[in-house]
């Protein structure tokens, strides 16, 4: 089917064509021909529209100065695949209209073959989405590179394929789109050249920013919070965990629900505006709210069951040792080695989501319950912190917190601080804690010794049971002091 759309002196409105051809390897299937009355060549706006709308061709016809004014020259431009020169389009030499004989269909077919070939190396057979990472740095940011690197790790943990990453430095984030308008256009064009499926922002986006970015880019846009929620949804195994993740996702989604009319405006470079469908939007919002209420009731019932289990543990008088720490610090590995368990572990963020408890007998006739919890991360999404408060409330029953730190990570001090802040937000500051510096095998022994002395920590290698004896002795001494205050430390050492 062929479409002919006629505009006026102000612009042209392209209706929704369902984007059937606008994949990463194909062009839009539209050619724009317009008139320049003053004899000017293709403008920057013309070329930007060519790229943002992914048009097949952009043509401008100039007219002569005679009377009547007759068509004179034709100016033509088309997009280019990714190239070493980072050229986004090719502007052809102007040609007299009466002698214009370019085979446009053959040129477009050739371009689409080149786009397919250039992006073939990035084909993702397993269906993983391809993403560009964006971080907007302000003068108050300590090190945007570190934050962007953590976003890379989160993206890999979620199974995303990272095509590119960029940092834009601004005095302050743009309140509408976070990045500046010029950078946003460059970003969209880059995404089209690379064949990206979505844009991932390191900062949390407001509902208004998500709508603006989606409309201006005509792409899927997510932020760091949504990515973490997606990772949690992938890893949740228990009924409790799945319900908590779903509720967190729905609470995040509710203010961001929007109905879009995907018309493409020539004046706005691919803007999709809100249109009919407000009634359906309200229905969707009501359904989300109803689902949240049902989830809250189910979680309340599950919380009662957890409370009964905690009560039984208290009656038995077993001390509880809870392992906390930044994600991927080695908490589950430590639990496995301490209790000879076989919990799944892997070197990626948020590998362990559901809490696990095992019994451990200390050398001096003392049995404890060791609990592994979900890993923490800086700027933990509010939705997750609220949804998982019921699970993390079990930390309130802990008699000792083992704060596991990856001492080999250059940012271990910032990670320690993030965990301490989250523990404070959960009201757990009063529980005794013991810092455990893991992965000591990756750091010079003299440096490990100095760092442990500075932070009063115990160094370990969680995979090597022989290195855990100082940790076990220190933990038992702290617990014994709490449960048997009548026994002196000297007497305990002689036992």
Secondary structure, 3 states (H helix, E strand, C coil): CCCCCCCCCCCCEECCCCCCCCCCCCCCCCEEEEEECCCCCCCHHHHHHHHHCCCCEEEEEEECCCCCCCEEEEEEEEECCCCCCCCCEEECCCEEHHHCCCCHHHHHHHHHHHHHHHHHCCCCCCCCCEEEEEEEECCCCCCHHHHHHHHHHHHHHHCCEEEEEEEEECCCCECCCECCHHHHHHHHHHHHHHCCCEEEECCCCCHHHHHHHHHHHCCEEEEHHHHHHHHHHHHCCCHHHHHHHHHHHHHHHHCCCCCCECCEECCCCCCCECCCCHHHHHHHHHHHHHHHHHHHHHHHHHHHHHHHHHHHHHHHCCEEEEEEEECCCCHHHHHHHHHCCCCCCCCCCCCCCCCEEEEEEECCCEEEEEEECCCECCCCCHHHHHHCHHHHHHHHHCCEEEEEEECCCCCHHHHHHHHHHHHHHCCCCCCCEEEEEECHHHCCHHHHHHHHHHHCCEECCCCCHHHHHHHHHHHHHHHHHHHCCCCCHHHHHHC
